[in-house]
Amino acid sequence: MLRHPEDSIATELGIRVIAPDRPGIGLSSRAARRRLLDWPADLEQLLDACGVQRAGLLAWSGGGPYALAAGWALPQRVSVAGLVSAAAPLAGVRGANYLEPMHRVASRAGVYAPWMIRLAMWNWARQQRSDPEAHLLAAIESMIEADQQILADPALRAVMIANAAELQRQGGKGLYDEALVMSRRWGFPLEHVNVPVRIWHGEADVTVPVDMGRYLARSLPDCRATFYPGEGHHLMYDRWREILSALARETASGRAEN
């Protein structure tokens, strides 16, 4: 799972960061035909194994739906859900004007033609596997300037290349499962997520458009959102200390109230 490469930031803040892989990714066992709401049970087992009763969650991009699912299913274990550049539902939202054309295609394919998603993920994974560094560099070249500046850091590039290897460790089935989960209905109403949610989103994000973040902010009952003009999808790395500090305060506040 992606994280900031500089562990000393979390150490200075007194924060323990646990970064698990989702099923079928890295060393995490695959769960065929999984759904988003299968994740909270996995998370609860992980927290038990780590001896953690309550924790704050931090999720980036496609991890956002998983954090919200956990917040909905495990309010007694989740003190706060932090979402950075997080995706909104691709399916099941009437009048979802935040969806790009490719999102609508993916949503329909997830129900009616999952083979299309499998083919698309196979082709993407094949290109990444053949030359991970060149694949990353090509992706960076297509990004907005704000993201390019962040990913000019060699340490961050090394983390992303290593992450690519973990994505491919078990072959492509885990990626296919992940794409299907993202394309289908989440299975729970956002308005019933009863844990505090914090959102950080760049207004210039072209990977997960800011309208997705604004939709989540409107739909969640206990949400505070910060939108950054001119910033893109990878702002998490630039604002890692700021985000961890905010989540630590929220987590400490929740423990005090309990």
Buried (B, 14 or more C-beta within 10 A) or exposed (E): BBBBBBEEBBEEBEBEBEEBBBBBBBEBEBBEEBBBBBBBEBBBEEBEEEEEEBBBBBBBBBBBBBBBBBBBBBBEBBBBBBBBBBBBBBBEBEEBEBBBEEBEBBBBBBEEEBEBBBEBBBEBBEEBBEEBEEBBEEBBEEBBEBBBEBBEBEEBBEBBBEBBEBBBEBEBBBBBBBBBBBBBBBBBEBEEBEBBBBBBBBBBBBBBBBBBBBBBBEBBEEBEBBBBEEBBBBBBBBBBBEBBBBBBEBBBEBEEEE
